[in-house]
Amino acid sequence: MAPQATPPAPNLPPDTVIITIGDEKITVADMDRLIDMIPEQYRQRMRTVGRRQFADNVIRLKMMDQEARRLKLEDTPAYKEQLAFQGEQILANQYYQHLVAISKVDEATARKYYDEHQSDYLQVKARHILVRVKGAPGAPKKDAKELTDEEALAKAKDIREKLVKGGNWDEIAKADSDDSTNASKGGDLGTFGHGRMAAPFEQAAFTLPIGQISEPVKTQFGYHIIKVESREERPFVEVRPEIERKLDSDMVKKAMEDLKASTKVVENPDYFGPAAAPAPAPHLSK
């Protein structure tokens, strides 16, 4: 027989006492406040199927707290030190939440950022044919020969030549592409934005003229022949939420950096050792 599902909590007045532990009473409102203190992803469960388990944990905590106070353990140095440190943690978290709450960009700021970074919000629809290099991530095709870098490049150039001369892209992709995920779909990668592909592939996909067949592009997977079918900007209304998340996060980060810069901090090298040397500035080889 299947266990009976726990019914939802009854709708009782907030001041209704639902647990009594010694002389301490916990009301519906008290329980709601306690549940609101736990991580958000667990709250719904603790208000439904997990409410008995949560109540048992609260009862256990309260019983131990009452007994500790009877023994006057709150007067011990260990308790006072832990309480002070945890109080600092709570206040620090409250300050961070305060920063998050006040660090909100308006629509005008978000749109200005969008206008200045429109290239970041381009979307490309493309196809590719992959010639895998020996040792590349992923498994090779069944019974396929593992190609050296030189062999893979030569094969990629041969494939491109066939395509340039009018070869059917879909048929060649199905026959020759080592990307098993989309070879059967003619190498269709769908639509993607910045940050989704390996850097050399992305560079080619976002600069290649639409409809043109690329030269072989090398990534850690091998050599790609790429054809861009379309390229368009994502509208502001679509990207506004992610722009706001980014700018809000940047504001919080900046506030934390400003706080660090304005606070005098001295670390004893006798304890920590010498400060790490700054990383050398990058330079380009001639």
N, C-alpha and C positions, 0 to 999 in steps of 0.2 A: 504494500500500500504506500503510495507516494506521500511524503510528509506534507502536512497542511501548511500553506503559505502564511506567513505572518501578516495579519491584517494591518492596514495603515493605522497610525496613531489616531485615537479619537480626538475630536475637536473640543478640547476642554478650555475653560477660561484660563488666562495666563497666570492668575494667582492661585490656581488649584495645586495643592501639595500632592506630589506624586511619589516622593521618597522621604522617609524620615530615618536619620542615622543618629542615634543617641538623641541629643537635644537639637540637632541641626535639621532643618527642613529645606527641601528642594522643590520649587514650584515648576510648572510648565515653562514659565518665562526664564527661570534659572537654567533649566535644561537646554532651552533654545540658545541661550547665551554661551553655554559651555560647548555646544555643538558648533556654534559659529567660530569658535577659536581653533578648531582643528582644520587641516588642509581642506580646501574646497571640494576636491574630488571625492572625499569620504563623507561629506555632510549628508547628502541625500540618503545614503545607505544607513547612516546612524539615526536618521529620522524614520526609517521604515524597517527593513528586515534586520538591521543591526542595532536597533535601539535597546534591546535587552542586554546585549553584549556591552554596549556603551554604558548603560546604567550600572552593570556589574563592576565595570572598571572604575566608575565614579564612586560607587559605594566602597570599594576596596581602598581607593585613594583617601576618601574622607575618614574611614575607620583608622587607617594608619596615621593620618594627620592628627586626629583627635588623641590617639594614644601617645604620639610623639610630643604633643603639647602637654599632655598630663605628666610626662617625664621631663618637661621643660627643656627639650632638646633645641627649641628655638633660641635658647640663651647661649648655646655653644658657639665658640669661634668658627667652627667648620660651617655651621648653618649660616651665620652672618656673612662669611666670606662668599659662599655660594650664592646667597640671596643677592648680595651686592653685584656680583658678576652677572648673574642672570638678569638683574634689573638693567644693567648697562646694555645687555644684548637686546632686551625688549625695547628700550628707548632707541637704540641704534636702528632697529627694524622699523620702529614708528617713524623715525626721521626719514628713512629711505622711502617708506610708503608716502610720507608727506611730499618728498621730492617728486615721486611718480605722479601724485595727484595734482601738483601745481605745474608740472612740466608738460603742458599741452599746447601744441601749435594750433593756430587758427587756419582757416581755409586759405586765406590770402598767402600766408607763409608757405603752406603746402603747395599751392599752385605756383608760386615763384620758384620753388625748388624744382617742381616738375618742368617748368619752362626752361630752366637752366640745365636740366639733365635729361632731356627728352631721349637722347640716344641710349640712355640706360634702360628705357622702357620699350625698346623695339622688340618685336616678335618676328621670328623667322620660321617659315615652313620650308623644310628641306628634305632631300633624300640623300642617301650615300651608299656607296659600295665599299666594303672593307676587305682589304687583303691582309690577313693576319701574319704577324712576324713570329717566328719561333720564340717561345718564352713569354709571349704576351699574356695578360690576364684572360681568364676564361679558357674553356676547353676547345680544342680545334674540332673541325667537322670530323665525323666518322670517316676513317680511311684517308683523310686528307694528309698530304705531305707537309711536314713542317718546313717553312721557308726561311732562309736567311734574310737579313735585311736587304741585301743586293737582289736576291731572287724575288722578294716581295715587291720591291720598287719596280723591277722590270715587269712583273705581272701587272702591277697597277698601271704602268704606262701603256701596256698592250690593251688593257681594258678601256682606258681613256681613248685610245686611238680608235677602237671599235665604235665607241659612243659618238665621237666627233664625226665619224664617217657615216653616221645615221643608224647605228645599231639600236635595237629596241632596249631601252633602259630597263624596263621591268623584267624582261627575259634574261638579260645579262646579270642583273642583280640576283635573281632567283638562282641562276646557275653558278655564279662566281663569288658572291659576297659571303664573307665568313662571319657576318653578324647574323647569327641564327635567329635572333629576336625579330628582325624585320625583313630578312631576305625574301621571304615568301610574299611580302607586301611591296616588293619593288624597292626595298630600302627606305620606305617611308618613315621618317622620324617624327612626323606630326609637327606641332608648333612648339617652339621653346624660346625662352628669353636668355638674358645674360646669366652666366654662372652655372648653366646646366651641363655644358659640354667641356671637354678638355680644351685648354687655352688655345692651342694651334687650330683646332677644329672651329672653335668659336670665332677666332680672328678671321678665318676664311669665310665662315657662314655669314658674318655680319658685314663683310666688305665685298663679297663676290657679286658681280652683276646678276640680276635675276635671269634665270634660264641658261646661264653660262656653265659649262662643265669645268670644274677646277682641275688644276694640276694635282698630282698626288700630294696629300697633306699627311705628314707624319705625326702620330701620337703614340702613346704607350701601347696602344692596341695594334698598331700596324699602319698601313697606308690607306687613306680614304680618298675616294673620288666623290665630290660633293656637287649637288645641283640645288640651288635655291629656287623655290617656286614662288615665294612671296615674302615680303618684308613690310611690316606696318607697325605704327606706334600704338601702344595700348592707351586708350583714352584716360584722361585724368580721373574721371568718375570711378574707373575700375581700379586704378593704382593708388588713389588717395589714402585708403586705409593703411597700406604698407608704407607709404611715404610718412604718414603721421606716426606710425610705430617707430620708424627709423629716427625721425627728427625728435620725437619724445625721448627715445632712448639716448640720443646724442646730448639732449639737454640735461638729462640726469647724470650722464657720464661727465659732462663739463662741470656741473655743480660739484660733483665729488672731487674732480681734479682741482677745482678752485679751493675747495675746503682743505684739501691736502696741502696745496701751495701756501695757504694762509695760516697753517698751523705749524708751529715750531716743533719739530721732532728730532731728538738726538738719540742715536743708538751707540752703545758702548762697543767699540771694536774689540775690546778685550774679551767680550762675551760672544759677539757675532762674527768676529774676524773682519778683515778689511773689506770695504765696500767693493762690489763687483765693478770692474772697469767698463766704461760705456763701449758698446759695440762699435767697431770702426765703420765709418761712412762708406756706403757702397760706391764703387767706381766702375767705369766701363773700360774694358780692355781695348787697346788700340790695335 
